Amino acid sequence: MAVVLTENALKRARAFIGSPGPAAAAGVGLRIGIRRTGCSGMAYVVSVAESTTPEDVVFEQGGVQVIADREERGVGDGSDARC
C-alpha cells in the first residue's frame, strides 16, 4: 500500500489522532479501509486506530502511522490524501 499524505494532511492527522473529545479519540494512527457501498462499489473509510493487529500493514510518514488491513493493502495504492 502506498498512500502519500501531504504536509497539511499530516498536520491535521496529528491533531486529530491526539485530540480528546467526541469528534476524535486518542489513537496510534490513521486506519484506512474500504466499505462496500451501493452502485459505486466501494468507498474509502478513514478513522483513528486505537491499536494494531498482526493482520495490519503499518507504515509511517511524517510521524503518523497509517494502518490498513492486509487484505485491503492494494486498494489505496498511489493515493494522495489532501486536506
N, C-alpha and C positions, 0 to 999 in steps of 0.2 A: 504494500500500500504506500502510495506516495501522495501525500496531501501537503500543500505548501500554505502556511499561514503568513499573511502579510504582517508587517510590523504593527499596524493598527489592530488587526485581529488578535495578535499576540497580547497586546496591552489589554484589550477587552477580555480576553480569555483569562489572563492572570487575575484581573479584578473580579470576574465572575466566579472563578474557582474559589477564591479566598473570601468572598463576601458572605456574611451571615444574613439571615432573614428569609422570608418566604419566597423571594424571587430566585434565590440560589442557595446552595448548601456547600460548605467547605468540602473539597474533594481532592483527589490525587491527580486529576487531569480531565481532559475532554473525551467523552466517549462518542464515537461516530458510528452510526449504524444505518440500516435501511429498514423501511417499513413497507410492507405490501399495501398498495392502495388500489383504487378502482381502475378505471380505464387506462390511466397512465402507467400503471405497473409498479413503480417504486417511488419512494420519497426519502430523502436524506433526513436523519434524525441526529441532533447533537444535544448532549446533556452532560451534566457534571458527573464524573465517575467517582464513586466513593471508594472503590477498590478495584483491583485487577484480579483476573483468574488465570490459570495455566493455559486456557484456550485463547487468551487475548494476544494480539500483536500490539506491542507498545513501541512507540518511537518518540523522541524528544526533539523539540525545536524551540529555541529561544527560552528555555526554562519551562516550557509547557509540555506535559506528556499528552500524546494523542493515542487513544486506545480504541481498538476495534476487535471484534470477534474474528478469529482466524478464518471462519467460513465466509466472512464478508470482506476480506482483505483486498480483493481486486476491484471492488465497486467504486472506490474513490480515487483510483489511480489517475494521477495527473490533475487532480482537483486543486483549485486555488481558492482558499477561503478569504473573502474580503468582508470587512465590516465598516 
